Amino acid sequence: MGVSLSYTSTSAVSPDQRSGILGEADDVNKSWQWWCESINFFDNPHNPDGLSGDTKLFRRGFTTDDGGYVQIDPAHDTLMALRDARAIIDNLRLWSKKYSVSWRLVIEGQGAGTITNGRSDSEVEQFLDGMQEMAVALGADEVSDPAIEAIVQQYSSGHDTVSSSLSDGAANLEQPQETKGTKRKWWKFWG
């Protein structure tokens, strides 16, 4: 069991919307190098006419082929979880605009914002900024493609979704901007 990001359409979707989003999600899952889990849509009895999905973000550690256990540095795990969260949210924004579907995000039972008309609300941005701040607070000193690739290489033997070459691994990871008067949420997955 681990920390996951859930995403649910806020209303029913048409068969065309469903087919388009699920097809594009399958393409994304084949092309993106996921740290822990890919975009995963499933049948939800609480939202039978909509779309619901969930993706585990953090790995924390893994068992090696020889039966050993590798604990992942929390700073590395958080940085990679942020990378995947941004990829998921970027795709939800795209599908929101393209298919006119709004999304509600939840992490660990807490609302993490909404995406409507291709735009995420301030709560989504605070969630992403909080993850970024947490990665830095845990010791992640660099947000760049080389840093992402180094993390992947360090842990590549532990998971088949991680490879040593990532095309746009950190392209969307920006340093959080300080905003006066903005209260940031701290997501305490490690601690």
Sequence and secondary structure as in RCSB ss.txt:
>XXXX:A:sequence
MGVSLSYTSTSAVSPDQRSGILGEADDVNKSWQWWCESINFFDNPHNPDGLSGDTKLFRRGFTTDDGGYVQIDPA
HDTLMALRDARAIIDNLRLWSKKYSVSWRLVIEGQGAGTITNGRSDSEVEQFLDGMQEMAVALGADEVSDPAIEA
IVQQYSSGHDTVSSSLSDGAANLEQPQETKGTKRKWWKFWG
>XXXX:A:secstr
   EEEEEESS   HHHHHHHHHHHHHHHHHS  SS    EE  TTSTTS EEEEE    EEE TTS EEE  HH
HHHHHHHHHHHHHHHHHHHHHHHHT  EEEEETTEEEEEEETTEE HHHHHHHHHHHHHHHHTT    SHHHHHH
HHHHHGGG TT  S  SSTTTT       TT       S  
